[in-house]
Amino acid sequence: MQILLTNDDGIYAPGIAALKHKIQDLGQVTVVAPDVEQSGVGHSITFSHPLRIREAHLDNEFIGYSVNGSPADCVKLAIYEVVKQKPDVVISGINMGSNVGIHILYSGTVAAAVEAAIMGFPSIAVSFEISGQYADIHSAAKVARSVIERILSHKLPKGSLLNVNIPSIPPDQIKGIKVTRQFAHDFKENFEKRIDPGGKDYYWLIGTDKTRHREEDTDIHAVNEGYISITPLRYDLTDYAMQKRVVEWDWKGIVS
């Protein structure tokens, strides 16, 4: 099995290293990831400067290929320019921090998986909620490997995408797996106002308390309750119900 592994935390991040170590016996793993952290860049792609692919080494060991671009750039370049055989699955992660609710749209981790799905490849995004007291990435990678192995035992359709979120508790305390829907409402984001050395105001986004969201059957609720959340996603953003309404509006006379 050919596995393409990427992320948004950067090629030297502990999450991607831990996951590679745990899944390398599942197939041939090729790592293509951003050369620096690209968290929160969403589905951006690079037009403003050339993209370069470089071999990346850590402690004199080859670990994969770095790209001076976004996670979506990495997937495109990996499939078109790096791998000799097309991947059977594209895996993005492990991200340090959950990607649930509206954060799915901001996430470079999920965007990499979405890009793979657009290109027709099955993909899995994996994130680890680290807001709690427990943040052992190696244990999370072990859990992720079990989930990925179970997913791969079922033949994923082309262009499918599963978004996996692991709660920040020890593996023996995880209650199970819930297949969920995306929490579709706004988070109350918090900004901290600070003063720079010149006496001018600036603001720092410090996140939100996700534990207060209790809408059942959603990704955020499952993770809050100690479950692994698996959410099937699609990149078609069309509001089909609204489309039917808008079609019925009177559009005559707009263009003569």
Secondary structure, DSSP 8 states (H G I E B T S, - for coil): -EEEEE-SS-TT-HHHHHHHHHHTTSSEEEEEEESS--TT-TT----SS---EEEEEETTEEEEEEESS-HHHHHHHIIIII-SS--SEEEEEEEES---TTHHHH-HHHHHHHHHHHTT--EEEEEE--SSS---HHHHHHHHHHHHHHHHTS---TT-EEEEEE-SS-GGG---EEE-B---S----EEEEEE-TTS-EEEEEEE--GGG---TTBHHHHHHTT-EEEEEE------HHHHHHHHTS--TTS--
